[in-house]
Amino acid sequence: MKLDGSIKFQEKLIERLLFLCSLLSVFTTFGIIWVLLSESIGFFQKVSIVEFLTDTEWTPLFTNKHFGILPLLSGTFLTTVIAILVAVPFGLASAVYLSEYASAKARNIIKPLMEILAAIPTVVYGYFALLFVTPLLKMVIPSISGFSALSAGFVMGVMIIPMVSSLSEDAMHAVPSGLKEGAYALGSHKLQVAFRIVFPAALSGITAAVILAISRAIGETMIVAIAAGQQPTLTANPLVPVMTITAYIVQVSLGDTPHGTIEYKTIFVCGLSLFLLTFILNVISYKLRKHFQEVYD
Amino acid sequence: MTRNQWSKFSDRVFQAVGLFTTFFGLAVLAVLLYDVFTDGFSRLNWQFIMSYPSRKPEQAGILAAWGGTIWIMVTTALFAIPIGIGSGIYLEEYARKNRLTNFIEINIANLAGVPSVIYGLLGLAIFARAMKLDRGVITGGMTLGLLVLPVIILSTREALRAVPSSIREASLALGATKWQTVRYQVLPAALANIMTGIILAMSRAIGETAPLIAIGALTYIPFLPTSPVSVSKSAPFVNFTLQGFLDPFTVLPIQIFNWVSRPQKGFLVNAAAGIIVLLLITLFMNAIAIYLRHKNQKRW
């Protein structure tokens, strides 16, 4: 069969265009890395890497400038740990329930409902954390501040529950039913099958889900910017205001920081730290998911 | 207790625990909605929707915010939908299995996990500074476009994958070219599922705050971007302009954030009322997406 020359040309052109579209995502990645690195290099010409990693104060906007990332890291770490302490137990228990106990009909109703939780804009969660959860916590713990890692972390944890639950349930769903049936045939009951057969068999997928949740919590911005506070303090106390890496980026962006100054460069250094942390976690999670898909496919 | 009774008992206990943890999130959601509605519902009126921000909470409104949100959404959609669908088509229908394709795929998976505030830094350095578009609508729209691109690509691919290969083969066997097959057979068959993905992506973009703050979007804007069409009394009577895309903007979530950060009670009530509007838009879009997905669970 002989195709018309112009049709042939058109076909080639369309394929090229579509290819260019998919290249944009590669450019985006390189763009992110280039932007973060180029501004960070300018920063590290003025501030030594040792000071950046070991100084315990972060005060780039003051006259007496300190550039130690540790307080921001500890703030990020604290809110993330609290969020994970909420999201993982609740998410995993609900995943086991949905995959092993709930009927298919119940699952089809509950899962879309839980997705709504993940669709709520984060600024709304921030409002809720600051004006509902914090006053509520104050009734139980009178010493808690108006801004705290506990309140922001808790709400962030609730927001991440559907993600942990849904990804872990997918992993449990992928466990071959032969394994489960074998265990039932040997006289195990549901709880034993769920926790001694399905859970270990799906472990790499579940770990991937938890790591992705950690990465999500580290990168979350609005909840912590609204409810966790604006004070970079090196502390492990969940009841006082802290500042996360992301909240610092928001704080500087709200002011009018002139382009090219060291204050301007700090947000890119923070961006780079954030990117590296989440990138490493995402890669680990991606590999783990590939792994469990290979095992049972 | 015998072993058997113990098993039954522990099964029951876990069933209760599982039910509790599953509904815990939903219970929090219900409390959240109740809290926001009781805080803000009384403030929700025509004056609030049609007013610009003000220093006095009772005179302030969300006109500039929702107007800006519409501008940003249109720009995001114009940018991200064609590129996202094109990219999805290439990867699913054209790409050969090689290292480049593999690299692109890993890239997209990774981009989906990059924190949104980092896209803001990218938009700030590339669109706002290097391309000198400043903090205009187009900067915000393209930044959010890049942010939702992975979501659109992944859902397009999933939708295309669900179309059985027999349809492609039949079309090719009838002498259609590759593109004709994609354009007239595969895309129409996958369209409903692609739409679902796009609506979900756009509903995510509507709620995004951090990337737009990072590109330097202003929090106090007492005007709307220039309308693309205006009517004048002299010739040519109807004028078209793209100036609006370069005008500064604010969006609903930024306006809400701005009000939440203020100490006065009146602004907090405004924030709650703004949240009700934002939630209605988001939940409405999600409902459409869930409905579409449910309706189109076609078995081939």
Chai-1 contact restraints between the chains, C-beta under 6 A:
chainA,res_idxA,chainB,res_idxB,connection_type,confidence,min_distance_angstrom,max_distance_angstrom,comment,restraint_id
A,E11,B,T177,contact,1.0,0.0,6.0,A-B,restraint_1
A,E11,B,W179,contact,1.0,0.0,6.0,A-B,restraint_2
A,I14,B,W179,contact,1.0,0.0,6.0,A-B,restraint_3
A,E15,B,Y94,contact,1.0,0.0,6.0,A-B,restraint_4
A,L18,B,G86,contact,1.0,0.0,6.0,A-B,restraint_5
A,L18,B,I89,contact,1.0,0.0,6.0,A-B,restraint_6
A,L18,B,Y90,contact,1.0,0.0,6.0,A-B,restraint_7
A,F19,B,Y90,contact,1.0,0.0,6.0,A-B,restraint_8
A,C21,B,I83,contact,1.0,0.0,6.0,A-B,restraint_9
A,C21,B,G86,contact,1.0,0.0,6.0,A-B,restraint_10
A,C21,B,S87,contact,1.0,0.0,6.0,A-B,restraint_11
A,S22,B,S87,contact,1.0,0.0,6.0,A-B,restraint_12
A,S22,B,Y90,contact,1.0,0.0,6.0,A-B,restraint_13
A,S22,B,L91,contact,1.0,0.0,6.0,A-B,restraint_14
A,S22,B,I104,contact,1.0,0.0,6.0,A-B,restraint_15
A,L24,B,I83,contact,1.0,0.0,6.0,A-B,restraint_16
A,S25,B,N107,contact,1.0,0.0,6.0,A-B,restraint_17
A,S25,B,I108,contact,1.0,0.0,6.0,A-B,restraint_18
A,S25,B,L111,contact,1.0,0.0,6.0,A-B,restraint_19
A,V26,B,N107,contact,1.0,0.0,6.0,A-B,restraint_20
A,T28,B,L146,contact,1.0,0.0,6.0,A-B,restraint_21
A,T29,B,N107,contact,1.0,0.0,6.0,A-B,restraint_22
A,G31,B,L122,contact,1.0,0.0,6.0,A-B,restraint_23
A,G31,B,I126,contact,1.0,0.0,6.0,A-B,restraint_24
A,I32,B,L122,contact,1.0,0.0,6.0,A-B,restraint_25
A,V35,B,L122,contact,1.0,0.0,6.0,A-B,restraint_26
A,V35,B,A125,contact,1.0,0.0,6.0,A-B,restraint_27
A,F90,B,T21,contact,1.0,0.0,6.0,A-B,restraint_28
A,F90,B,F24,contact,1.0,0.0,6.0,A-B,restraint_29
A,A93,B,V17,contact,1.0,0.0,6.0,A-B,restraint_30
A,A93,B,G18,contact,1.0,0.0,6.0,A-B,restraint_31
A,A93,B,T21,contact,1.0,0.0,6.0,A-B,restraint_32
A,S94,B,T21,contact,1.0,0.0,6.0,A-B,restraint_33
A,S94,B,T22,contact,1.0,0.0,6.0,A-B,restraint_34
A,Y97,B,G18,contact,1.0,0.0,6.0,A-B,restraint_35
A,Y97,B,T22,contact,1.0,0.0,6.0,A-B,restraint_36
A,Y101,B,Q15,contact,1.0,0.0,6.0,A-B,restraint_37
A,Y101,B,G18,contact,1.0,0.0,6.0,A-B,restraint_38
A,P112,B,I290,contact,1.0,0.0,6.0,A-B,restraint_39
A,L113,B,L26,contact,1.0,0.0,6.0,A-B,restraint_40
A,L117,B,G25,contact,1.0,0.0,6.0,A-B,restraint_41
A,L117,B,L29,contact,1.0,0.0,6.0,A-B,restraint_42
A,A119,B,N286,contact,1.0,0.0,6.0,A-B,restraint_43
A,P121,B,G207,contact,1.0,0.0,6.0,A-B,restraint_44
A,P121,B,P253,contact,1.0,0.0,6.0,A-B,restraint_45
A,V123,B,T209,contact,1.0,0.0,6.0,A-B,restraint_46
A,V123,B,P253,contact,1.0,0.0,6.0,A-B,restraint_47
A,V123,B,I256,contact,1.0,0.0,6.0,A-B,restraint_48
A,V123,B,F257,contact,1.0,0.0,6.0,A-B,restraint_49
A,V124,B,I275,contact,1.0,0.0,6.0,A-B,restraint_50
A,Y127,B,V260,contact,1.0,0.0,6.0,A-B,restraint_51
A,F128,B,L32,contact,1.0,0.0,6.0,A-B,restraint_52
A,F132,B,D35,contact,1.0,0.0,6.0,A-B,restraint_53
A,V158,B,G25,contact,1.0,0.0,6.0,A-B,restraint_54
A,V158,B,V28,contact,1.0,0.0,6.0,A-B,restraint_55
A,I161,B,G25,contact,1.0,0.0,6.0,A-B,restraint_56
A,H189,B,S7,contact,1.0,0.0,6.0,A-B,restraint_57
A,H189,B,D11,contact,1.0,0.0,6.0,A-B,restraint_58
A,K190,B,D11,contact,1.0,0.0,6.0,A-B,restraint_59
A,L191,B,S10,contact,1.0,0.0,6.0,A-B,restraint_60
A,L191,B,D11,contact,1.0,0.0,6.0,A-B,restraint_61
A,L191,B,F14,contact,1.0,0.0,6.0,A-B,restraint_62
A,G219,B,P115,contact,1.0,0.0,6.0,A-B,restraint_63
A,T221,B,V117,contact,1.0,0.0,6.0,A-B,restraint_64
A,T221,B,A210,contact,1.0,0.0,6.0,A-B,restraint_65
A,M222,B,T209,contact,1.0,0.0,6.0,A-B,restraint_66
A,M222,B,A210,contact,1.0,0.0,6.0,A-B,restraint_67
A,I226,B,V260,contact,1.0,0.0,6.0,A-B,restraint_68
A,T246,B,V117,contact,1.0,0.0,6.0,A-B,restraint_69
A,I249,B,V117,contact,1.0,0.0,6.0,A-B,restraint_70
A,V250,B,I213,contact,1.0,0.0,6.0,A-B,restraint_71
A,S253,B,I213,contact,1.0,0.0,6.0,A-B,restraint_72
A,S253,B,A214,contact,1.0,0.0,6.0,A-B,restraint_73
A,G271,B,I118,contact,1.0,0.0,6.0,A-B,restraint_74
A,G271,B,L121,contact,1.0,0.0,6.0,A-B,restraint_75
A,L274,B,P115,contact,1.0,0.0,6.0,A-B,restraint_76
A,F275,B,I118,contact,1.0,0.0,6.0,A-B,restraint_77
A,T278,B,P115,contact,1.0,0.0,6.0,A-B,restraint_78
A,N282,B,N110,contact,1.0,0.0,6.0,A-B,restraint_79
A,N282,B,G113,contact,1.0,0.0,6.0,A-B,restraint_80
A,Y286,B,A109,contact,1.0,0.0,6.0,A-B,restraint_81
